[in-house]
Amino acid sequence: MRAATTSAHNAPALLALAEAAPMDEHCFGADVTQEALDRFRADGLPNRSDEQWRYTSLKELKSLSYRCPAVDDSFTFKPADEDRLAFGTGWSALLVFQNGRFIQNASSMECLPEGVCIRRIEGGARPIAHSGPTGFSDLNTLLATDAMELVIDPDTQVSTPIQFLFLNDASEGSIPTLHSTRVVVRMGANSSASILENHTGPDGAVYLSNSLTDCHLSEGASLSLHHLQRGSESAHHIARISATQMSNSHLSAFTVATGGKRSRLDLCARHEGTLATTVLNGLYIARGEQHMDHHIEVDHQQPHGRSGQTFRGILADASTGVFNGRVHVAVDAQQVDAQQSNRNLLLSRDAVVSAKPELEVYADDVKCAHGTTIGELDPRQIFYLRSRGLPEVEAKDLLTFAFASDLVQRIEIPAVAARLTDFMSSRFSRAQDVEELL
C-alpha cells in the first residue's frame, strides 16, 4: 500500500515519480524497490545540514517538477554523431542510451571477445549492496528501467575499451526530464578491461541525470574506468561510482567534469582483500556559475593496500567547487600506503573552492599523507612569459593549460585524452603550441 506522503516530503515531485514506478515489473524486483521506496519516503534527498552536503545546495533541484522521458523509437545514431559524441569507432562495444533508455539499434557489441557478456538486468536481481543507500541511490533503484550488467569471465582480457554513451537530449515542453542510468560491472578473477562512461547533453537542455555505477573486482582483476561528464550547463548531474576490490585487484579511475549547472560525483573504493591498489585521478573545469562537487573515498579494510588520489580544479568567473577526499584505514589494515593531493586554480576573484582532505587512520603501521592547495596564477611566472614577448592574456592561458596537462597524460584511453586536449585548447583559446606542452 503506497501512502500519499508527498506534501511533507523534501522533494515531492521526485517522490511522485518514485511512487508511480511499476514495482512488480522492475528489474530489481518488488522487494528491493519497496525497500528503496520506503527509505526515500522517510529520508528524501540530502540537506545542507548533512555534513557530506554542506557546501552543495539542492534547493533548486528539489523545487523543480520532473517527468520520465518517453521512449523515442525513431532515434537514430548518425555517423557524424559517432565521431562528435562517441569519439569515433574503435570500441569493443558501444552502448548508447538516450535519456536513460537503452537504444539497441544504435549500439554495437559485435567486437566483444569471448568471455564478456553485456545484458539488461532483469528477473529480480539484487544490486550490489555497497552502492548506498542514499536518497539518489534509492531513486535510481526505483527509476532505472534499463539497468545494464557487464560480466567478464575469469582470465578474460578485454584489450579494446568498452563505451557507455549516455545522451541527454533537450526536454520537450517546460517540464524537465529525469534520466536514471545504472551499470553493474562484475569482473572475474585475473580479468582486465577498460571502460568509458560518457555523459553528454546539448547546450541549454534542462534535465536531471542520476547515474549509478557498481563495480566488483575479483581477485587479481584490473579495471581502468573513465567517467566523462560534459552535459548541459543548464542541467543537474548526480553520479555515484562504487567499487569493491578483492585481493591483488587494481582499480584505476579518471574523472572529468566540464558540464552541468550543479554536479556532484561520489567516487568510493573499498578494499576487502589484501594487496589491493586504487589510483583515482580527476579534473574539473568550471566557469560562469557552475557548481562542481567531488566526494572521494578509499576504505582500506585489509592490510598491504595502496591508494592514491590526485585531483585538480580550474575555476573561472563566479563558479564554485567542492573537494572532499577521505581515506579510512581500519585497525587491522596494517602497512597501508595512502596518498592524496588536491590542487585548485582560481582564475577569478569571484571563484570559490571548499577543500577538505580527511585521514581517518586506526592502524599504527601505515604511510599516509594528504595535501591541498588553493591559489591563483603565479605573478612571477606571468612576468617571466611576458618578458619573453607573450601578451598577458596569452601567458595566463598557457599557464592554466600547463596546470592540467600532466594530469591529462594519465588518461589511458587515447581518444578521451585527445578530446580533452581539444576542449582545453578551445577553452583556453589563446594558448599556442598546445601539442608541445603534452
Secondary structure, 3 states (H helix, E strand, C coil): CCCCCHHHCCCHHHHHHHHCCCHHHCCCHHHHHHHHHHHHHHHCCCCCCCHHHCCCCCHHHHHCCCECCCCCCCCCCCHHHHHHCCCCCCCCEEEEEECCEEEEEEEECCCCCCCEEEEECCCCCCCCHHHCCCHHHHHHHHHCCCCEEEEECCCCECCCCEEEEEECCCCCCCCCEEEEEEEEEEECCCCEEEEEEEEECCCCCCEEEEEEEEEEECCCCEEEEEEEEECCCCCEEEEEEEEEECCCCEEEEEEEECCCCEEEEEEEEEECCCCCEEEEEEEEEECCCCEEEEEEEEEECCCCCEEEEEEEEEECCCCEEEEEEEEEECCCCCCCEEEEEEEEEECCCCCEEEEEEEEEECCCCCEEEEEEEEECCCHHHHHHHHHCCCCHHHHHHHHHHHHHHHHHCCCCCHHHHHHHHHHHHHHCCCCCCHHHHC
